[in-house]
């Protein structure tokens, strides 16, 4: 497994954990934790996509990261 594989897997795992916790009603989409998990997960996934030069996902994950950052700032 390459470094980019590890980073991509970590980022996606964090995003899926946020989704699972929300679906199980452990955290709400409006919570600080949810936004933080999305910011970190999308940021790591964006970086992994950049490492493998797959720019459609750089744009997708980068956008997800920016939206999460805005949500996080609004909560603070």
C-alpha positions as a printed NumPy array, in Angstrom:
array([[  0.   ,   0.   ,   0.   ],
       [  1.443,   3.353,  -1.024],
       [  1.453,   6.572,   1.006],
       [ -1.306,   8.013,  -1.19 ],
       [ -3.406,   4.857,  -0.632],
       [ -3.001,   5.186,   3.119],
       [ -3.87 ,   8.878,   3.091],
       [ -6.878,   8.34 ,   0.828],
       [ -8.138,   5.491,   2.975],
       [ -7.708,   7.537,   6.146],
       [ -9.55 ,  10.53 ,   4.682],
       [-12.43 ,   8.447,   3.393],
       [-12.627,   6.528,   6.694],
       [-12.997,   9.797,   8.612],
       [-15.73 ,  10.953,   6.223],
       [-17.554,   7.634,   6.597],
       [-17.264,   7.762,  10.385],
       [-18.874,  11.213,  10.361],
       [-21.655,   9.899,   8.124],
       [-22.203,   6.79 ,  10.272],
       [-22.297,   8.787,  13.513],
       [-24.844,  11.106,  11.948],
       [-27.007,   8.247,  10.659],
       [-26.951,   6.629,  14.11 ],
       [-28.022,   9.995,  15.562],
       [-24.906,  10.188,  17.73 ],
       [-23.917,  13.526,  16.219],
       [-25.98 ,  16.063,  14.307],
       [-25.03 ,  17.703,  11.032],
       [-25.123,  21.023,  12.87 ],
       [-22.534,  19.906,  15.439],
       [-18.968,  21.124,  15.653],
       [-17.67 ,  17.531,  15.629],
       [-19.461,  16.717,  12.369],
       [-18.021,  19.755,  10.61 ],
       [-14.558,  19.059,  11.993],
       [-14.62 ,  15.415,  10.882],
       [-15.751,  16.485,   7.408],
       [-13.052,  19.158,   7.216],
       [-10.268,  16.786,   8.236],
       [-11.513,  13.83 ,   6.179],
       [-12.078,  15.87 ,   3.024],
       [ -8.747,  17.648,   3.453],
       [ -6.848,  14.369,   3.716],
       [ -8.775,  12.835,   0.808],
       [ -8.099,  15.968,  -1.27 ],
       [ -4.384,  15.697,  -0.548],
       [ -4.382,  11.992,  -1.477],
       [ -6.157,  12.792,  -4.753],
       [ -3.553,  15.454,  -5.467],
       [ -0.761,  12.943,  -4.813],
       [ -2.104,  10.628,  -7.504],
       [ -2.915,  13.53 ,  -9.848],
       [ -6.626,  12.748,  -9.989],
       [ -7.95 ,  16.26 , -10.275],
       [-11.706,  15.592, -10.462],
       [-11.472,  14.381,  -6.865],
       [ -9.115,  17.181,  -5.902],
       [-11.913,  19.547,  -6.938],
       [-14.619,  17.458,  -5.227],
       [-12.776,  16.95 ,  -1.949],
       [-11.36 ,  20.474,  -2.   ],
       [-14.883,  21.873,  -2.358],
       [-16.121,  19.592,   0.428],
       [-13.251,  20.795,   2.603],
       [-14.006,  24.476,   1.929],
       [-17.725,  24.054,   2.629],
       [-16.882,  22.255,   5.863],
       [-14.473,  25.034,   6.826],
       [-17.151,  27.666,   6.258],
       [-19.624,  25.644,   8.361],
       [-17.03 ,  25.277,  11.1  ],
       [-16.266,  29.002,  11.136],
       [-19.976,  29.815,  11.297],
       [-20.36 ,  27.518,  14.304],
       [-17.499,  29.204,  16.122]])
